[in-house]
Amino acid sequence: MRPLSRWTRAQRRGLLVVFGLSFLGHIAVYFMAKKSRPTHVLTALPEKVLAQRDSLLALQPPKDTLYSLTPIT
């Protein structure tokens, strides 16, 4: 009678252990990343900084016009 698998019992058990450890590692990383989320609050930039940014953006040259690509028929 032909065997159901070409792998030995030890190889199947080893593969199961590798998958199990991988699963547990993914779970551990998920929960550790969930704990270490930053808790600081974002605040708005001061008006002085926003005005300086706007003046620098006004100095930039206008961007080139993008045209759609139409294939030659």
PyMOL Python script that loads the backbone (N, CA, C, O; Angstrom):
from pymol import cmd

cmd.read_pdbstr("""\
ATOM      1  N   MET A   1       0.835  -1.183   0.000  1.00  0.00           N
ATOM      2  CA  MET A   1       0.000   0.000   0.000  1.00  0.00           C
ATOM      3  C   MET A   1       0.881   1.249   0.000  1.00  0.00           C
ATOM      4  O   MET A   1       1.901   1.300   0.687  1.00  0.00           O
ATOM      5  N   ARG A   2       0.482   2.235  -0.765  1.00  0.00           N
ATOM      6  CA  ARG A   2       1.257   3.459  -0.911  1.00  0.00           C
ATOM      7  C   ARG A   2       1.051   4.372   0.300  1.00  0.00           C
ATOM      8  O   ARG A   2      -0.084   4.542   0.744  1.00  0.00           O
ATOM      9  N   PRO A   3       2.128   4.970   0.851  1.00  0.00           N
ATOM     10  CA  PRO A   3       1.967   5.848   2.028  1.00  0.00           C
ATOM     11  C   PRO A   3       1.229   7.135   1.649  1.00  0.00           C
ATOM     12  O   PRO A   3       1.279   7.570   0.498  1.00  0.00           O
ATOM     13  N   LEU A   4       0.549   7.735   2.619  1.00  0.00           N
ATOM     14  CA  LEU A   4      -0.210   8.962   2.380  1.00  0.00           C
ATOM     15  C   LEU A   4       0.705  10.174   2.183  1.00  0.00           C
ATOM     16  O   LEU A   4       0.332  11.126   1.497  1.00  0.00           O
ATOM     17  N   SER A   5       1.877  10.143   2.770  1.00  0.00           N
ATOM     18  CA  SER A   5       2.788  11.275   2.686  1.00  0.00           C
ATOM     19  C   SER A   5       4.204  10.783   2.421  1.00  0.00           C
ATOM     20  O   SER A   5       4.582   9.688   2.839  1.00  0.00           O
ATOM     21  N   ARG A   6       4.966  11.589   1.735  1.00  0.00           N
ATOM     22  CA  ARG A   6       6.366  11.229   1.486  1.00  0.00           C
ATOM     23  C   ARG A   6       7.247  11.651   2.650  1.00  0.00           C
ATOM     24  O   ARG A   6       8.424  11.293   2.682  1.00  0.00           O
ATOM     25  N   TRP A   7       6.717  12.397   3.599  1.00  0.00           N
ATOM     26  CA  TRP A   7       7.495  12.869   4.734  1.00  0.00           C
ATOM     27  C   TRP A   7       7.393  11.882   5.888  1.00  0.00           C
ATOM     28  O   TRP A   7       6.383  11.204   6.073  1.00  0.00           O
ATOM     29  N   THR A   8       8.463  11.827   6.647  1.00  0.00           N
ATOM     30  CA  THR A   8       8.450  10.947   7.810  1.00  0.00           C
ATOM     31  C   THR A   8       7.676  11.620   8.941  1.00  0.00           C
ATOM     32  O   THR A   8       7.338  12.803   8.882  1.00  0.00           O
ATOM     33  N   ARG A   9       7.412  10.827   9.961  1.00  0.00           N
ATOM     34  CA  ARG A   9       6.658  11.366  11.103  1.00  0.00           C
ATOM     35  C   ARG A   9       7.438  12.494  11.786  1.00  0.00           C
ATOM     36  O   ARG A   9       6.849  13.487  12.213  1.00  0.00           O
ATOM     37  N   ALA A  10       8.745  12.341  11.888  1.00  0.00           N
ATOM     38  CA  ALA A  10       9.575  13.379  12.524  1.00  0.00           C
ATOM     39  C   ALA A  10       9.561  14.671  11.703  1.00  0.00           C
ATOM     40  O   ALA A  10       9.526  15.766  12.265  1.00  0.00           O
ATOM     41  N   GLN A  11       9.588  14.539  10.374  1.00  0.00           N
ATOM     42  CA  GLN A  11       9.554  15.731   9.532  1.00  0.00           C
ATOM     43  C   GLN A  11       8.216  16.455   9.654  1.00  0.00           C
ATOM     44  O   GLN A  11       8.183  17.684   9.707  1.00  0.00           O
ATOM     45  N   ARG A  12       7.118  15.712   9.698  1.00  0.00           N
ATOM     46  CA  ARG A  12       5.796  16.333   9.857  1.00  0.00           C
ATOM     47  C   ARG A  12       5.695  17.035  11.202  1.00  0.00           C
ATOM     48  O   ARG A  12       5.152  18.136  11.288  1.00  0.00           O
ATOM     49  N   ARG A  13       6.208  16.412  12.245  1.00  0.00           N
ATOM     50  CA  ARG A  13       6.177  17.018  13.572  1.00  0.00           C
ATOM     51  C   ARG A  13       7.041  18.286  13.601  1.00  0.00           C
ATOM     52  O   ARG A  13       6.657  19.286  14.207  1.00  0.00           O
ATOM     53  N   GLY A  14       8.198  18.244  12.951  1.00  0.00           N
ATOM     54  CA  GLY A  14       9.062  19.417  12.889  1.00  0.00           C
ATOM     55  C   GLY A  14       8.402  20.569  12.150  1.00  0.00           C
ATOM     56  O   GLY A  14       8.524  21.726  12.553  1.00  0.00           O
ATOM     57  N   LEU A  15       7.707  20.253  11.075  1.00  0.00           N
ATOM     58  CA  LEU A  15       7.000  21.291  10.322  1.00  0.00           C
ATOM     59  C   LEU A  15       5.894  21.903  11.168  1.00  0.00           C
ATOM     60  O   LEU A  15       5.682  23.115  11.129  1.00  0.00           O
ATOM     61  N   LEU A  16       5.201  21.092  11.918  1.00  0.00           N
ATOM     62  CA  LEU A  16       4.157  21.594  12.804  1.00  0.00           C
ATOM     63  C   LEU A  16       4.753  22.511  13.879  1.00  0.00           C
ATOM     64  O   LEU A  16       4.164  23.539  14.213  1.00  0.00           O
ATOM     65  N   VAL A  17       5.908  22.144  14.415  1.00  0.00           N
ATOM     66  CA  VAL A  17       6.575  22.978  15.415  1.00  0.00           C
ATOM     67  C   VAL A  17       6.979  24.316  14.801  1.00  0.00           C
ATOM     68  O   VAL A  17       6.808  25.357  15.434  1.00  0.00           O
ATOM     69  N   VAL A  18       7.505  24.306  13.591  1.00  0.00           N
ATOM     70  CA  VAL A  18       7.918  25.550  12.928  1.00  0.00           C
ATOM     71  C   VAL A  18       6.714  26.454  12.703  1.00  0.00           C
ATOM     72  O   VAL A  18       6.789  27.655  12.962  1.00  0.00           O
ATOM     73  N   PHE A  19       5.607  25.895  12.226  1.00  0.00           N
ATOM     74  CA  PHE A  19       4.404  26.704  12.026  1.00  0.00           C
ATOM     75  C   PHE A  19       3.871  27.249  13.352  1.00  0.00           C
ATOM     76  O   PHE A  19       3.438  28.399  13.430  1.00  0.00           O
ATOM     77  N   GLY A  20       3.907  26.425  14.376  1.00  0.00           N
ATOM     78  CA  GLY A  20       3.440  26.866  15.692  1.00  0.00           C
ATOM     79  C   GLY A  20       4.277  28.000  16.247  1.00  0.00           C
ATOM     80  O   GLY A  20       3.736  28.976  16.765  1.00  0.00           O
ATOM     81  N   LEU A  21       5.605  27.881  16.143  1.00  0.00           N
ATOM     82  CA  LEU A  21       6.478  28.954  16.620  1.00  0.00           C
ATOM     83  C   LEU A  21       6.292  30.232  15.814  1.00  0.00           C
ATOM     84  O   LEU A  21       6.329  31.330  16.368  1.00  0.00           O
ATOM     85  N   SER A  22       6.095  30.092  14.521  1.00  0.00           N
ATOM     86  CA  SER A  22       5.850  31.259  13.687  1.00  0.00           C
ATOM     87  C   SER A  22       4.553  31.950  14.099  1.00  0.00           C
ATOM     88  O   SER A  22       4.505  33.176  14.189  1.00  0.00           O
ATOM     89  N   PHE A  23       3.512  31.175  14.346  1.00  0.00           N
ATOM     90  CA  PHE A  23       2.232  31.743  14.775  1.00  0.00           C
ATOM     91  C   PHE A  23       2.383  32.467  16.109  1.00  0.00           C
ATOM     92  O   PHE A  23       1.894  33.585  16.265  1.00  0.00           O
ATOM     93  N   LEU A  24       3.054  31.838  17.068  1.00  0.00           N
ATOM     94  CA  LEU A  24       3.253  32.463  18.373  1.00  0.00           C
ATOM     95  C   LEU A  24       4.102  33.732  18.257  1.00  0.00           C
ATOM     96  O   LEU A  24       3.859  34.705  18.970  1.00  0.00           O
ATOM     97  N   GLY A  25       5.091  33.727  17.369  1.00  0.00           N
ATOM     98  CA  GLY A  25       5.901  34.920  17.157  1.00  0.00           C
ATOM     99  C   GLY A  25       5.081  36.063  16.595  1.00  0.00           C
ATOM    100  O   GLY A  25       5.234  37.209  17.017  1.00  0.00           O
ATOM    101  N   HIS A  26       4.210  35.757  15.643  1.00  0.00           N
ATOM    102  CA  HIS A  26       3.358  36.809  15.078  1.00  0.00           C
ATOM    103  C   HIS A  26       2.406  37.381  16.132  1.00  0.00           C
ATOM    104  O   HIS A  26       2.179  38.590  16.179  1.00  0.00           O
ATOM    105  N   ILE A  27       1.866  36.527  16.955  1.00  0.00           N
ATOM    106  CA  ILE A  27       0.976  36.987  18.023  1.00  0.00           C
ATOM    107  C   ILE A  27       1.747  37.873  19.009  1.00  0.00           C
ATOM    108  O   ILE A  27       1.237  38.908  19.438  1.00  0.00           O
ATOM    109  N   ALA A  28       2.962  37.477  19.366  1.00  0.00           N
ATOM    110  CA  ALA A  28       3.767  38.258  20.303  1.00  0.00           C
ATOM    111  C   ALA A  28       4.091  39.631  19.726  1.00  0.00           C
ATOM    112  O   ALA A  28       3.987  40.636  20.428  1.00  0.00           O
ATOM    113  N   VAL A  29       4.479  39.682  18.470  1.00  0.00           N
ATOM    114  CA  VAL A  29       4.798  40.966  17.839  1.00  0.00           C
ATOM    115  C   VAL A  29       3.563  41.857  17.790  1.00  0.00           C
ATOM    116  O   VAL A  29       3.659  43.063  18.015  1.00  0.00           O
ATOM    117  N   TYR A  30       2.415  41.276  17.499  1.00  0.00           N
ATOM    118  CA  TYR A  30       1.172  42.050  17.433  1.00  0.00           C
ATOM    119  C   TYR A  30       0.874  42.713  18.772  1.00  0.00           C
ATOM    120  O   TYR A  30       0.567  43.904  18.821  1.00  0.00           O
ATOM    121  N   PHE A  31       0.962  41.945  19.864  1.00  0.00           N
ATOM    122  CA  PHE A  31       0.625  42.505  21.169  1.00  0.00           C
ATOM    123  C   PHE A  31       1.695  43.464  21.671  1.00  0.00           C
ATOM    124  O   PHE A  31       1.369  44.423  22.370  1.00  0.00           O
ATOM    125  N   MET A  32       2.959  43.236  21.337  1.00  0.00           N
ATOM    126  CA  MET A  32       4.004  44.175  21.757  1.00  0.00           C
ATOM    127  C   MET A  32       3.865  45.484  20.993  1.00  0.00           C
ATOM    128  O   MET A  32       4.089  46.549  21.569  1.00  0.00           O
ATOM    129  N   ALA A  33       3.504  45.438  19.719  1.00  0.00           N
ATOM    130  CA  ALA A  33       3.325  46.659  18.944  1.00  0.00           C
ATOM    131  C   ALA A  33       2.090  47.412  19.429  1.00  0.00           C
ATOM    132  O   ALA A  33       2.053  48.641  19.380  1.00  0.00           O
ATOM    133  N   LYS A  34       1.097  46.692  19.889  1.00  0.00           N
ATOM    134  CA  LYS A  34      -0.124  47.330  20.377  1.00  0.00           C
ATOM    135  C   LYS A  34       0.153  48.101  21.669  1.00  0.00           C
ATOM    136  O   LYS A  34      -0.442  49.154  21.900  1.00  0.00           O
ATOM    137  N   LYS A  35       1.046  47.588  22.508  1.00  0.00           N
ATOM    138  CA  LYS A  35       1.379  48.246  23.772  1.00  0.00           C
ATOM    139  C   LYS A  35       2.215  49.500  23.565  1.00  0.00           C
ATOM    140  O   LYS A  35       2.081  50.458  24.326  1.00  0.00           O
ATOM    141  N   SER A  36       3.067  49.513  22.563  1.00  0.00           N
ATOM    142  CA  SER A  36       4.047  50.592  22.424  1.00  0.00           C
ATOM    143  C   SER A  36       3.575  51.726  21.521  1.00  0.00           C
ATOM    144  O   SER A  36       4.403  52.434  20.948  1.00  0.00           O
ATOM    145  N   ARG A  37       2.282  51.913  21.384  1.00  0.00           N
ATOM    146  CA  ARG A  37       1.795  53.024  20.564  1.00  0.00           C
ATOM    147  C   ARG A  37       2.036  54.340  21.281  1.00  0.00           C
ATOM    148  O   ARG A  37       1.898  54.417  22.501  1.00  0.00           O
ATOM    149  N   PRO A  38       2.396  55.374  20.534  1.00  0.00           N
ATOM    150  CA  PRO A  38       2.656  56.666  21.177  1.00  0.00           C
ATOM    151  C   PRO A  38       1.370  57.253  21.760  1.00  0.00           C
ATOM    152  O   PRO A  38       0.280  57.075  21.215  1.00  0.00           O
ATOM    153  N   THR A  39       1.526  57.951  22.874  1.00  0.00           N
ATOM    154  CA  THR A  39       0.359  58.523  23.541  1.00  0.00           C
ATOM    155  C   THR A  39       0.387  60.046  23.535  1.00  0.00           C
ATOM    156  O   THR A  39      -0.467  60.667  24.168  1.00  0.00           O
ATOM    157  N   HIS A  40       1.340  60.671  22.842  1.00  0.00           N
ATOM    158  CA  HIS A  40       1.410  62.127  22.840  1.00  0.00           C
ATOM    159  C   HIS A  40       0.342  62.716  21.915  1.00  0.00           C
ATOM    160  O   HIS A  40      -0.116  62.071  20.972  1.00  0.00           O
ATOM    161  N   VAL A  41      -0.030  63.935  22.211  1.00  0.00           N
ATOM    162  CA  VAL A  41      -1.083  64.615  21.464  1.00  0.00           C
ATOM    163  C   VAL A  41      -0.444  65.537  20.446  1.00  0.00           C
ATOM    164  O   VAL A  41       0.511  66.248  20.760  1.00  0.00           O
ATOM    165  N   LEU A  42      -0.962  65.531  19.231  1.00  0.00           N
ATOM    166  CA  LEU A  42      -0.459  66.426  18.196  1.00  0.00           C
ATOM    167  C   LEU A  42      -1.046  67.813  18.391  1.00  0.00           C
ATOM    168  O   LEU A  42      -2.230  67.967  18.692  1.00  0.00           O
ATOM    169  N   THR A  43      -0.199  68.819  18.215  1.00  0.00           N
ATOM    170  CA  THR A  43      -0.662  70.198  18.351  1.00  0.00           C
ATOM    171  C   THR A  43      -0.464  70.918  17.029  1.00  0.00           C
ATOM    172  O   THR A  43       0.360  70.513  16.209  1.00  0.00           O
ATOM    173  N   ALA A  44      -1.215  71.978  16.827  1.00  0.00           N
ATOM    174  CA  ALA A  44      -1.112  72.762  15.598  1.00  0.00           C
ATOM    175  C   ALA A  44       0.180  73.571  15.598  1.00  0.00           C
ATOM    176  O   ALA A  44       0.704  73.931  16.652  1.00  0.00           O
ATOM    177  N   LEU A  45       0.681  73.847  14.408  1.00  0.00           N
ATOM    178  CA  LEU A  45       1.892  74.653  14.285  1.00  0.00           C
ATOM    179  C   LEU A  45       1.564  76.120  14.574  1.00  0.00           C
ATOM    180  O   LEU A  45       0.447  76.571  14.318  1.00  0.00           O
ATOM    181  N   PRO A  46       2.537  76.861  15.107  1.00  0.00           N
ATOM    182  CA  PRO A  46       2.294  78.288  15.353  1.00  0.00           C
ATOM    183  C   PRO A  46       2.076  79.046  14.041  1.00  0.00           C
ATOM    184  O   PRO A  46       2.526  78.618  12.978  1.00  0.00           O
ATOM    185  N   GLU A  47       1.391  80.157  14.138  1.00  0.00           N
ATOM    186  CA  GLU A  47       1.081  80.971  12.961  1.00  0.00           C
ATOM    187  C   GLU A  47       2.350  81.444  12.253  1.00  0.00           C
ATOM    188  O   GLU A  47       2.372  81.554  11.027  1.00  0.00           O
ATOM    189  N   LYS A  48       3.404  81.722  13.017  1.00  0.00           N
ATOM    190  CA  LYS A  48       4.660  82.193  12.430  1.00  0.00           C
ATOM    191  C   LYS A  48       5.241  81.129  11.493  1.00  0.00           C
ATOM    192  O   LYS A  48       5.712  81.450  10.402  1.00  0.00           O
ATOM    193  N   VAL A  49       5.207  79.893  11.911  1.00  0.00           N
ATOM    194  CA  VAL A  49       5.749  78.803  11.106  1.00  0.00           C
ATOM    195  C   VAL A  49       4.889  78.601   9.861  1.00  0.00           C
ATOM    196  O   VAL A  49       5.419  78.373   8.774  1.00  0.00           O
ATOM    197  N   LEU A  50       3.570  78.682  10.012  1.00  0.00           N
ATOM    198  CA  LEU A  50       2.684  78.520   8.866  1.00  0.00           C
ATOM    199  C   LEU A  50       2.884  79.640   7.846  1.00  0.00           C
ATOM    200  O   LEU A  50       2.854  79.397   6.639  1.00  0.00           O
ATOM    201  N   ALA A  51       3.087  80.870   8.332  1.00  0.00           N
ATOM    202  CA  ALA A  51       3.321  81.993   7.420  1.00  0.00           C
ATOM    203  C   ALA A  51       4.641  81.813   6.678  1.00  0.00           C
ATOM    204  O   ALA A  51       4.726  82.119   5.488  1.00  0.00           O
ATOM    205  N   GLN A  52       5.664  81.324   7.359  1.00  0.00           N
ATOM    206  CA  GLN A  52       6.959  81.092   6.720  1.00  0.00           C
ATOM    207  C   GLN A  52       6.841  79.986   5.664  1.00  0.00           C
ATOM    208  O   GLN A  52       7.430  80.091   4.589  1.00  0.00           O
ATOM    209  N   ARG A  53       6.093  78.945   5.965  1.00  0.00           N
ATOM    210  CA  ARG A  53       5.885  77.880   4.994  1.00  0.00           C
ATOM    211  C   ARG A  53       5.159  78.393   3.756  1.00  0.00           C
ATOM    212  O   ARG A  53       5.523  78.056   2.629  1.00  0.00           O
ATOM    213  N   ASP A  54       4.144  79.199   3.969  1.00  0.00           N
ATOM    214  CA  ASP A  54       3.385  79.741   2.842  1.00  0.00           C
ATOM    215  C   ASP A  54       4.260  80.637   1.966  1.00  0.00           C
ATOM    216  O   ASP A  54       4.137  80.612   0.741  1.00  0.00           O
ATOM    217  N   SER A  55       5.147  81.432   2.584  1.00  0.00           N
ATOM    218  CA  SER A  55       6.014  82.304   1.791  1.00  0.00           C
ATOM    219  C   SER A  55       7.019  81.482   0.991  1.00  0.00           C
ATOM    220  O   SER A  55       7.353  81.849  -0.135  1.00  0.00           O
ATOM    221  N   LEU A  56       7.507  80.375   1.553  1.00  0.00           N
ATOM    222  CA  LEU A  56       8.436  79.523   0.813  1.00  0.00           C
ATOM    223  C   LEU A  56       7.729  78.797  -0.325  1.00  0.00           C
ATOM    224  O   LEU A  56       8.310  78.610  -1.393  1.00  0.00           O
ATOM    225  N   LEU A  57       6.496  78.390  -0.110  1.00  0.00           N
ATOM    226  CA  LEU A  57       5.741  77.738  -1.175  1.00  0.00           C
ATOM    227  C   LEU A  57       5.453  78.699  -2.320  1.00  0.00           C
ATOM    228  O   LEU A  57       5.380  78.277  -3.474  1.00  0.00           O
ATOM    229  N   ALA A  58       5.288  79.983  -2.021  1.00  0.00           N
ATOM    230  CA  ALA A  58       5.025  80.969  -3.063  1.00  0.00           C
ATOM    231  C   ALA A  58       6.261  81.192  -3.934  1.00  0.00           C
ATOM    232  O   ALA A  58       6.132  81.593  -5.090  1.00  0.00           O
ATOM    233  N   LEU A  59       7.448  80.940  -3.399  1.00  0.00           N
ATOM    234  CA  LEU A  59       8.687  81.140  -4.158  1.00  0.00           C
ATOM    235  C   LEU A  59       8.960  80.015  -5.146  1.00  0.00           C
ATOM    236  O   LEU A  59       9.759  80.187  -6.066  1.00  0.00           O
ATOM    237  N   GLN A  60       8.316  78.877  -4.975  1.00  0.00           N
ATOM    238  CA  GLN A  60       8.565  77.749  -5.870  1.00  0.00           C
ATOM    239  C   GLN A  60       8.006  78.033  -7.259  1.00  0.00           C
ATOM    240  O   GLN A  60       6.927  78.612  -7.388  1.00  0.00           O
ATOM    241  N   PRO A  61       8.733  77.630  -8.294  1.00  0.00           N
ATOM    242  CA  PRO A  61       8.208  77.824  -9.649  1.00  0.00           C
ATOM    243  C   PRO A  61       7.004  76.906  -9.881  1.00  0.00           C
ATOM    244  O   PRO A  61       6.895  75.852  -9.254  1.00  0.00           O
ATOM    245  N   PRO A  62       6.109  77.303 -10.774  1.00  0.00           N
ATOM    246  CA  PRO A  62       4.945  76.450 -11.033  1.00  0.00           C
ATOM    247  C   PRO A  62       5.376  75.127 -11.670  1.00  0.00           C
ATOM    248  O   PRO A  62       6.371  75.064 -12.392  1.00  0.00           O
ATOM    249  N   LYS A  63       4.629  74.107 -11.397  1.00  0.00           N
ATOM    250  CA  LYS A  63       4.954  72.788 -11.942  1.00  0.00           C
ATOM    251  C   LYS A  63       4.547  72.711 -13.404  1.00  0.00           C
ATOM    252  O   LYS A  63       3.660  73.433 -13.859  1.00  0.00           O
ATOM    253  N   ASP A  64       5.213  71.818 -14.132  1.00  0.00           N
ATOM    254  CA  ASP A  64       4.889  71.624 -15.539  1.00  0.00           C
ATOM    255  C   ASP A  64       3.500  71.016 -15.678  1.00  0.00           C
ATOM    256  O   ASP A  64       2.995  70.353 -14.772  1.00  0.00           O
ATOM    257  N   THR A  65       2.901  71.260 -16.831  1.00  0.00           N
ATOM    258  CA  THR A  65       1.590  70.704 -17.104  1.00  0.00           C
ATOM    259  C   THR A  65       1.740  69.254 -17.539  1.00  0.00           C
ATOM    260  O   THR A  65       2.605  68.931 -18.353  1.00  0.00           O
ATOM    261  N   LEU A  66       0.899  68.384 -16.998  1.00  0.00           N
ATOM    262  CA  LEU A  66       0.908  66.987 -17.369  1.00  0.00           C
ATOM    263  C   LEU A  66      -0.192  66.747 -18.398  1.00  0.00           C
ATOM    264  O   LEU A  66      -1.336  67.162 -18.209  1.00  0.00           O
ATOM    265  N   TYR A  67       0.163  66.084 -19.467  1.00  0.00           N
ATOM    266  CA  TYR A  67      -0.795  65.755 -20.510  1.00  0.00           C
ATOM    267  C   TYR A  67      -1.047  64.264 -20.519  1.00  0.00           C
ATOM    268  O   TYR A  67      -0.149  63.478 -20.219  1.00  0.00           O
ATOM    269  N   SER A  68      -2.254  63.869 -20.857  1.00  0.00           N
ATOM    270  CA  SER A  68      -2.553  62.448 -20.894  1.00  0.00           C
ATOM    271  C   SER A  68      -1.867  61.807 -22.113  1.00  0.00           C
ATOM    272  O   SER A  68      -1.679  62.451 -23.145  1.00  0.00           O
ATOM    273  N   LEU A  69      -1.513  60.571 -21.972  1.00  0.00           N
ATOM    274  CA  LEU A  69      -0.839  59.840 -23.041  1.00  0.00           C
ATOM    275  C   LEU A  69      -1.893  59.225 -23.958  1.00  0.00           C
ATOM    276  O   LEU A  69      -2.704  58.402 -23.535  1.00  0.00           O
ATOM    277  N   THR A  70      -1.861  59.633 -25.197  1.00  0.00           N
ATOM    278  CA  THR A  70      -2.786  59.047 -26.166  1.00  0.00           C
ATOM    279  C   THR A  70      -1.952  58.287 -27.206  1.00  0.00           C
ATOM    280  O   THR A  70      -1.098  58.876 -27.868  1.00  0.00           O
ATOM    281  N   PRO A  71      -2.192  57.021 -27.344  1.00  0.00           N
ATOM    282  CA  PRO A  71      -1.389  56.240 -28.296  1.00  0.00           C
ATOM    283  C   PRO A  71      -1.715  56.631 -29.746  1.00  0.00           C
ATOM    284  O   PRO A  71      -2.826  57.056 -30.065  1.00  0.00           O
ATOM    285  N   ILE A  72      -0.731  56.473 -30.585  1.00  0.00           N
ATOM    286  CA  ILE A  72      -0.900  56.778 -32.007  1.00  0.00           C
ATOM    287  C   ILE A  72      -1.638  55.621 -32.649  1.00  0.00           C
ATOM    288  O   ILE A  72      -1.264  54.461 -32.481  1.00  0.00           O
ATOM    289  N   THR A  73      -2.688  55.944 -33.386  1.00  0.00           N
ATOM    290  CA  THR A  73      -3.466  54.864 -34.010  1.00  0.00           C
ATOM    291  C   THR A  73      -3.207  54.811 -35.491  1.00  0.00           C
ATOM    292  O   THR A  73      -3.772  53.967 -36.186  1.00  0.00           O
TER     293      THR A  73
END
""", "prot")
cmd.dss("prot")
cmd.show_as("cartoon", "prot")
cmd.util.cbc("prot")
cmd.orient("prot")
